[in-house]
Amino acid sequence: MKKHNFYAGPSILPQYTIDKTIEGIQNFADTGLSVLEISHRSKEFVAVMEEAQQLFKELLNIPDEYSVLFLQGGASTQFAMIPFNLLGKKAAYLDTGAWSSKAIKEAKGFGEVEVVASSKDKGYNYIPKNFEIPVDADYFHITTNNTIAGTEIKFDMDSPIPLVADMSSDIFSRPVNISKYALIYGGAQKNLGPAGATFVIIKNDILGKVNRHIPTMLNYKTHIDKGSMFNTPPVLAVFSALQTLKWLKANGGVEAAQKRNVEKAEILYDEIDRNKLFSAVVPAEEDRSLMNITFVMNQNFKEHETAFLDFVAQRGIVGIKGHRSVGGFRASTYNALPKESVEVLVKAMQDFEKTIG
Ligand SMILES: *Cc1c(COP(=O)(O)O)cnc(C)c1O
């Protein structure tokens, strides 16, 4: 049966990426060797790294004064690496969910942290508005897409101080005005490639402002100076991510991806709002994520939750069980998810509603 993959991460990748990755594992760049068993210093792999960085820059229109890095340790390591490198005295954070909170917790080990606003009071179901960013902080950290609660900051915010963004789950889902950010980072495993690579887009001149000793591997300068090749990079993850970037380029880039994402999200939110069994977790339309669509079963139908999961499973729908902290359902509609999968889910929601009567 055809599967409709709504997992939040690791998550659906383009078939092109899967096919090309298999090819690379079997015979990488006509070397007769696997990409798994060839030196990262070989000319063939150096070309992969350079093309991945170049396509990253091209697709997101990244200015020359930024570097693109592929590191390891996931977005979670960045939660510490960012304050390690950038927090002199004080940093400001916006608390919009579980991932933001984890970033805040890590930063507190390096200096003062001012949380400018939080949506924790309502289970993180909205994006705080009208907060003030302190001008005496070293940077302001936001999580643009809140993978768990299903909210998203869908625009590029103005900040009087360097803006740092966790874009783990919405990178490449829309055009981004990179020049508004000092640093953008994320795990690759949501919208880009397999787990194992962490991307960092960093403005080169934001470094060198803290006095502490930074271990070599945790120092961004190490990786900028060596073009992300200081030590062995996550070769397979980078190779695979490159295939996704090629796929994205061939399919119209981030502008076209955004159009498709808006369309998919509209189809699903419309059904959630219409169907008497379900409610969206995020009430305000402007805060609703286009990548992770969270919804619950209304109170008087709650006992049908498991039956609904079984019902959709029979149609090949996988990965829509909500995160344990939110409950209900979460449909992740990343770039690689076809509109057809959303239509199959919507039809299942309509048919299930009929069985309930
Ligand atoms: C998944 C996710 C993370 C954690 O990423 P890891 O690579 O597993 O450390 C952090 N932030 C956001 C927004 C995420 O979606």
PDBQT file of the ligand as one rigid body, heavy atoms in Angstrom, charges set to zero:
ROOT
HETATM    1  C1  LIG A 401      13.675  18.672  15.941  1.00  0.00    +0.000 C 
HETATM    2  C2  LIG A 401      13.968  20.037  16.462  1.00  0.00    +0.000 A 
HETATM    3  C3  LIG A 401      15.074  20.301  17.291  1.00  0.00    +0.000 A 
HETATM    4  C4  LIG A 401      15.990  19.210  17.774  1.00  0.00    +0.000 C 
HETATM    5  O1  LIG A 401      16.823  18.799  16.776  1.00  0.00    +0.000 OA
HETATM    6  P1  LIG A 401      17.955  17.692  17.014  1.00  0.00    +0.000 P 
HETATM    7  O2  LIG A 401      18.677  17.734  15.716  1.00  0.00    +0.000 OA
HETATM    8  O3  LIG A 401      17.255  16.402  17.302  1.00  0.00    +0.000 OA
HETATM    9  O4  LIG A 401      18.795  18.131  18.166  1.00  0.00    +0.000 OA
HETATM   10  C5  LIG A 401      15.293  21.602  17.689  1.00  0.00    +0.000 A 
HETATM   11  N1  LIG A 401      14.482  22.600  17.294  1.00  0.00    +0.000 NA
HETATM   12  C6  LIG A 401      13.419  22.385  16.519  1.00  0.00    +0.000 A 
HETATM   13  C7  LIG A 401      12.561  23.538  16.112  1.00  0.00    +0.000 C 
HETATM   14  C8  LIG A 401      13.131  21.093  16.072  1.00  0.00    +0.000 A 
HETATM   15  O5  LIG A 401      12.065  20.880  15.282  1.00  0.00    +0.000 OA
ENDROOT
TORSDOF 0
